[in-house]
């Protein structure tokens, strides 16, 4: 099974990335995922279920420890072509 996770961490700071956002980015970029897109207002990553779920666990723990007051995430099952499962 393949999963796609979309996430944001808060609070936002448009002048510079807060520590929790930096940590979240480092966790996702270090994970064994197939596709990662990190941006200022939302981030996505895709990969096998085990890799995504392991990364989400680390993302939640480390970004909250680094000062995030809210983490919003959505996880979707995707097919082999990368499209949402129906």
Secondary structure, DSSP 8 states (H G I E B T S, - for coil): -EEEEEEEEES--SSS--HHHHHHHHHHHHS--SEEEE-SS-EEEEEEHHHHHHHHHHHHHHHHHTT-SEEEEEEEEE-TTS-B--
